[in-house]
Amino acid sequence: MCTDFTNGKEGIKVNYNSCLLRTSIESDYAGTLTVANDKNRLVMAIWYFEDMKNPRYEVWENDNNAKGVRTFDVN
């Protein structure tokens, strides 16, 4: 889960030094990460062990009109 990234013609480029969470897992993961409300965009880079050259990216953008807790769900 990283905060500093660009999304351009060549795809998503991530500054991995900006990551709030980096971990490896071997099965399903469900958890909660509390993020300061000044973060309007986040990217999740999902690296599969069998294909380390092609991560899957999921981008979350804050909906300033939403009320209550905002969630970033990935399946």
C-alpha positions in Angstrom: 0.0 0.0 0.0 1.9 3.1 -1.3 1.1 6.8 -1.5 3.6 8.1 -4.1 2.9 6.8 -7.6 2.2 8.0 -11.1 -0.1 6.5 -13.7 1.0 7.3 -17.2 1.4 5.9 -20.7 4.0 3.3 -19.6 1.8 2.1 -16.7 2.0 2.6 -13.0 5.3 3.6 -11.5 5.5 3.3 -7.7 7.9 4.9 -5.2 8.2 1.9 -2.9 9.8 4.1 -0.2 6.3 5.6 0.2 4.7 2.3 1.2 2.6 2.3 4.4 2.5 -1.5 4.4 4.7 -4.1 2.8 4.3 -7.8 3.6 4.3 -11.2 2.0 1.4 -13.6 2.6 0.8 -17.2 1.6 -3.0 -17.2 1.6 -6.0 -14.9 1.8 -5.5 -11.7 3.8 -8.1 -9.6 5.6 -7.1 -6.7 7.7 -7.5 -3.1 8.5 -4.9 -0.3 7.9 -5.7 3.1 9.2 -4.5 5.9 6.9 -4.4 9.6 7.6 -7.1 11.6 5.9 -4.6 13.6 3.9 -4.0 10.6 1.6 -6.3 11.0 -1.4 -4.8 8.3 -3.6 -3.3 4.9 -2.7 -1.9 2.1 -4.9 -1.6 -1.5 -4.0 1.0 -3.5 -5.9 0.2 -7.2 -5.7 3.2 -9.4 -6.6 2.5 -13.1 -7.3 5.4 -15.4 -6.5 5.0 -17.3 -9.8 5.2 -14.1 -11.9 7.5 -11.6 -10.1 7.9 -9.4 -13.2 4.2 -8.5 -13.6 2.6 -7.0 -10.5 -1.1 -6.4 -10.4 -2.0 -2.8 -9.4 -5.1 -1.6 -7.6 -5.7 2.1 -7.2 -7.9 3.7 -4.6 -9.0 7.4 -4.8 -10.7 9.2 -2.0 -14.3 10.2 -2.5 -14.5 13.5 -0.6 -18.3 13.4 -0.8 -18.5 10.0 1.1 -19.5 10.0 4.7 -18.0 7.7 7.3 -15.3 5.2 6.9 -13.8 4.8 3.4 -12.7 1.3 2.4 -10.3 -0.1 -0.2 -11.5 -3.6 -1.0 -9.6 -5.9 -3.3 -10.6 -9.4 -4.4 
